[in-house]
Amino acid sequence: MNSFIKSSRQKRRVLVVDDELVNRELLDAILSLNYEVTGVPNGSEAMKALYSAPEPYSLILLDLLMPQMSGFQVLEACKSDEKLKKIPIIVMTSEKSAEVRSIRMGADDFIPKPYRMPEVIIARCERIIELSEEKALFALLNRTA
């Protein structure tokens, strides 16, 4: 099944939302070999990117502490919007206490900052995207059955 899902699109798209340029560049360097990465500096820009995307993103990597619109606000907006709620979100922050709140709000995973191992980031992104695509495929199959 994974080969079917992978062949349905050329390169999956990841939206990185972080107000720190160095973090966006680091995540782009880690992920761009396998994904088409778009980086934005705040939640407002993230919402614009999500609504104007010609194809949906496969994953959102979301910082929490940002100006203009926090990651919590983006998470809440995405999970309450029919068009966006199926896009998996991995929260990234140095705030340890935010992990439980993020998961309860609908985040699919959590990556603590600072980033220590690129392999862990890649593995988490791959796994969350695979789970999301499998869930979508099962839902589609159940509707047609």
N, C-alpha and C positions, 0 to 999 in steps of 0.2 A: 504494500500500500504506500509506503514512503516513497518508492520510486515513482509511482503514479503522481503523487503530490508534487514531488520535486520537478518532474518533467512538465508540470502544468504552467510553470513560470520560469523565466530565465534566472533572474536574480531577485531575491526577496528584498523588500525595502524596510529600512530601520530608521526611525526618527529619534534622534538624540536631543534631549531637551535639558540644557545645563547652562547656567549663566557664566560659568568659567570657561573661557576659550580653550585653555590648556586641557580641560577634561573632554571637551568636544573633539579636539584634535587627537587626543590619546585614544578615545573610543573609535574615531574614524580610522586611525591607523590599525587598531586591533581588528575591526570588523570589515573594513572595505574590501578585503580579499574575497570574502564570501557574500557580502551584502552591498546593496546600494544604500549608502548612508547619507542622511540629510541631518545637519545640525542647526539648531535654533537656540537663541540665548534666553528665552523666557516663555512662560506659559501662553501669553497672548500670541506670540509668533507660532507656537506649537499648534494652537487651535486654527490659525489661518492656514498653516501647512496641511493639517488634517482635512479641513473642509475643501481646500483647493487642489488636493492631490488627484491626478488623473486616474490613479489606481490606489487602492487602499494600502496602507502600510501593513507589514507583517508583524511589527513589534514597535513599541515605544519604550525607550530607556529614559526615565524621568527623574530628574533631580527634584528635591522637595523645596529647598530654600532658595527662592528666586524673587527678584523684583517684579512688579506689575501684576503677575498672576502666579501664585505659588503652585508647586507640584500637587499639593492636596486639592487645590481648586481645579487643576487640569484633570486629575484622577476622577474627581466627582463629576465634572462636566462630561468626560468620556463615558463613564459608566451609566450616566443617565440619558445618553443619546443613542437612539436606535442604530444610527449609521456607524458610530464609533465604539460601541460597547463590546464588540467582539474582538477588537484589537487587543492582544495581550500587552500588559504593561509591567515592566520591571522597574521598581523604584531603586534609585541610587542616592544614598546620603550617608553622611558621617554621624547623623543623629540616631543613635542606637534605639532610643525610645520610640522612634517613628515606625519601626518595623511592624509591630502588632497593629497599630492604627492603619498603616498602609494596606496590609493584608485584609483587614476587616472592611476597608473601603473598596476592595475589589482588585488590588494589585495581585499579579500572578506570581511574583517573586520579588526578592530583595537582594541587592548587591551593596555591601558596605564599602564606603570610601575610607581611606584611599585604596585604589585598586592595586592589589598585590600580585595577582596571577592572571595574565591575559587568557590563559587556557580555561580558567573557571568562567570568565565572562563569555567566551565563545561557547563553551558547553552549555551554560544556562540559556543563552540566546537560542541556540539550536534546539534544545529540548522544549523550551516554551513555545517556539514556533511550531515544532512538530506536533505537540499536544493540541495546539489551537487548530492546526490544519486537519488533524485526525478527527477532532470534535466536529468541525464543520462538515467534513465528509460523511461522518456517521449521521449527522442531522439531515443531510441531503438524502442519503440512502434511506433513512427512515421515512422521509416525506414521500419518496417515490415508491416505497414498498406497499 
